[in-house]
């Protein structure tokens, strides 16, 4: 009888120990999914993490700021803080789908991110820029931004060009060829002006029979004093055309 009681106690002990192990594993899994992660800025490596479905997730930038976000806005809604150090992203797609975007810094470098939409709590994702990005702007022809009002005006003009709105801007329809190579044909269709800012709406055609990856370096040197660039897509289909939006500021390096 005592032997049977001892075996029963051992089984209960093992069951309790197993249950505790499962709980610890579950807690560890939940923490790993729900904890707010921090990543180091690395333009050569894509960040991969989770964002909450149907929630406003925050992207906090440590040690710098973001002037532009490139991605498929059919998949998310994006909101900016006044200091350009915090972005808020709300997925429009279902759980399990992915969102890919690139954060563009004033220096012209980009951080690529792939979000997987999860059934989880709202997330805050921190990206620590540290001192890893190149501070030499001359090579990239990108003007640094320090004035919050200027950054707000640039963001407003960019939205107006993307949405095709005139608003307070002087808008002129033009057709001029800016650049042609064996791979690309760049034509400016429209210009926007407001105070010291000038915006250009471009159509960029892929002249080849293969998909073409487009980078800022391909277009940032078309105009002087470029402060912002937005690509409709980073890849142009064979013989296809995309829109590109460029904003410049007068008098920065004259």
C-alpha positions in Angstrom: 0.0 0.0 0.0 2.8 2.4 0.9 4.6 1.5 -2.3 1.4 2.5 -4.3 1.2 5.8 -2.5 4.8 6.5 -3.2 4.4 5.8 -6.9 1.3 8.0 -7.0 3.2 10.9 -5.3 6.0 10.5 -7.8 3.6 10.7 -10.7 1.9 13.8 -9.2 5.4 15.3 -8.7 6.4 14.6 -12.3 3.1 15.9 -13.6 3.4 19.1 -11.6 7.0 19.5 -12.8 6.0 19.0 -16.4 3.1 21.4 -16.0 5.5 24.0 -14.6 7.9 23.5 -17.5 5.1 24.0 -20.0 4.0 27.2 -18.2 7.6 28.5 -18.3 7.9 27.7 -22.0 4.6 29.4 -22.6 5.6 32.5 -20.6 9.0 32.6 -22.5 7.2 32.3 -25.8 4.7 35.0 -25.0 7.5 37.3 -23.7 9.6 36.8 -26.9 6.6 37.6 -29.0 5.2 40.5 -27.0 8.3 42.2 -25.6 9.3 45.4 -27.3 12.4 44.7 -29.3 15.4 46.9 -30.0 17.4 46.6 -33.2 20.7 48.2 -34.3 20.6 50.1 -37.5 22.2 48.1 -40.4 21.6 49.2 -44.0 22.9 45.8 -45.2 20.6 43.7 -43.2 16.8 43.6 -43.1 15.0 43.8 -39.7 12.4 41.1 -39.3 9.8 41.3 -36.4 6.1 41.2 -35.5 3.5 44.0 -35.4 0.0 43.7 -33.9 -3.0 43.3 -36.3 -5.5 46.2 -36.3 -3.4 48.2 -33.8 -1.3 51.4 -34.0 2.3 50.0 -33.5 5.1 52.5 -32.8 8.5 52.5 -34.5 10.8 54.5 -32.2 14.1 55.8 -33.8 16.9 56.3 -31.3 19.7 58.7 -32.1 18.3 60.2 -35.3 15.2 60.8 -37.4 13.4 59.5 -40.5 12.4 61.7 -43.4 10.6 59.2 -45.6 9.1 55.8 -45.6 8.9 53.7 -48.8 6.4 50.8 -48.9 3.1 49.6 -50.2 0.6 51.9 -48.5 -2.2 49.5 -49.5 -1.0 47.3 -46.7 -0.7 49.8 -43.9 -1.6 53.3 -42.6 1.3 55.4 -41.4 1.3 58.4 -39.0 4.3 60.6 -38.1 5.3 62.4 -34.9 6.2 66.1 -35.1 9.9 65.3 -34.4 10.2 62.6 -37.0 11.6 60.2 -34.4 8.4 58.2 -34.0 6.3 56.5 -36.6 3.0 54.7 -36.0 2.0 51.9 -38.3 -1.4 50.2 -38.5 -1.6 47.1 -40.7 -4.5 46.8 -43.2 -3.7 43.2 -44.0 -4.7 40.0 -42.2 -2.8 38.0 -39.5 0.1 36.0 -41.1 0.7 38.4 -43.9 3.8 40.5 -44.2 4.6 44.2 -44.7 7.9 45.4 -46.2 9.1 49.0 -46.0 12.2 51.1 -45.9 13.0 53.9 -43.5 15.0 56.7 -45.2 17.4 58.8 -43.2 18.4 62.4 -44.0 21.9 61.0 -44.9 20.2 59.0 -47.7 20.7 55.6 -46.1 17.9 53.2 -45.6 16.8 50.5 -43.1 14.7 47.7 -44.6 12.1 46.1 -42.4 9.8 43.1 -42.8 6.9 43.0 -40.4 4.8 39.9 -39.9 1.3 40.8 -38.8 0.5 38.8 -35.7 -2.4 38.2 -33.3 -0.6 39.9 -30.4 -0.5 43.0 -28.2 0.4 46.4 -29.7 4.1 46.6 -30.3 6.8 49.2 -30.0 9.9 48.5 -32.1 13.0 50.5 -31.4 15.7 51.1 -34.0 19.0 52.4 -32.6 20.9 54.4 -35.2 24.0 54.7 -33.0 26.9 56.2 -35.0 26.9 53.6 -37.7 25.5 55.7 -40.6 27.7 57.7 -42.8 27.6 61.4 -42.0 29.3 62.5 -45.2 26.4 64.0 -47.3 28.4 65.3 -50.2 28.6 61.9 -51.9 24.9 61.3 -51.7 23.8 64.9 -52.4 21.3 64.7 -49.6 20.7 67.8 -47.4 20.5 67.3 -43.6 17.3 68.5 -42.0 17.3 70.3 -38.6 14.2 72.5 -38.8 11.0 70.8 -37.6 8.9 73.2 -39.6 10.9 72.5 -42.7 10.5 68.8 -42.2 6.7 69.2 -41.8 6.5 71.3 -45.0 8.5 68.6 -46.9 6.2 65.9 -45.7 3.2 67.9 -46.6 4.4 68.6 -50.2 5.3 64.9 -50.6 1.8 63.8 -49.6 0.3 66.4 -51.9 2.3 65.1 -54.9 1.5 61.5 -54.2 -2.2 62.2 -53.9 -2.2 64.6 -56.9 -3.6 67.6 -54.8 -2.7 71.2 -55.5 -3.7 72.9 -52.3 -1.4 75.8 -51.4 1.2 74.8 -54.0 2.0 76.3 -57.4 1.6 73.3 -59.7 2.8 73.3 -63.3 2.3 70.5 -65.9 5.5 70.0 -67.9 7.0 67.3 -70.0 10.8 67.2 -70.1 13.3 64.4 -70.4 15.8 64.5 -67.5 17.8 61.3 -68.0 18.2 58.4 -70.3 20.5 55.4 -70.1 20.4 51.9 -71.6 18.2 50.9 -68.7 16.2 54.0 -67.7 14.2 56.8 -69.2 13.3 59.6 -66.7 10.7 62.2 -67.6 9.4 65.0 -65.4 5.6 65.4 -65.7 4.8 68.0 -63.0 6.5 70.5 -60.8 5.3 71.8 -57.4 6.6 74.9 -55.7 6.1 76.5 -52.2 8.5 79.0 -50.8 12.0 77.5 -51.0 10.8 74.0 -51.8 10.4 72.5 -55.3 8.8 69.2 -56.0 9.2 67.0 -59.1 6.8 64.2 -60.2 8.7 61.9 -62.4 7.9 58.8 -64.5 10.7 56.3 -64.6 10.6 53.7 -67.4 12.5 50.4 -67.4 13.8 50.1 -71.0 15.0 46.5 -70.4 13.3 43.1 -70.6 14.2 42.3 -67.0 13.0 43.6 -63.6 15.1 46.6 -62.6 16.0 47.5 -59.0 15.8 51.2 -58.4 17.9 53.0 -55.8 18.1 56.6 -54.6 21.6 56.9 -56.1 20.1 56.5 -59.5 18.1 59.7 -59.2 19.3 61.8 -56.2 21.9 63.6 -58.4 19.4 64.7 -61.0 18.6 67.8 -59.0 20.8 69.9 -56.6 20.0 70.1 -52.9 17.7 67.0 -52.8 16.0 66.7 -49.4 13.5 63.8 -50.0 12.8 61.0 -52.5 9.8 58.7 -52.6 9.6 55.7 -55.0 6.2 54.2 -55.9 8.1 50.9 -56.0 11.7 49.8 -55.6 11.4 47.4 -58.5 10.3 48.3 -62.1 8.8 45.5 -64.1 10.2 44.8 -67.6 9.2 47.7 -69.9 7.2 49.0 -67.0 6.9 52.6 -65.5 6.7 53.8 -61.9 6.3 57.3 -60.4 9.1 58.9 -58.4 8.7 62.1 -56.2 11.7 64.3 -55.5 11.8 67.5 -53.3 14.6 70.0 -53.3 15.4 73.1 -51.3 16.9 76.2 -52.7 20.0 77.8 -51.4 21.5 75.1 -49.3 24.7 74.5 -51.1 24.8 77.4 -53.6 
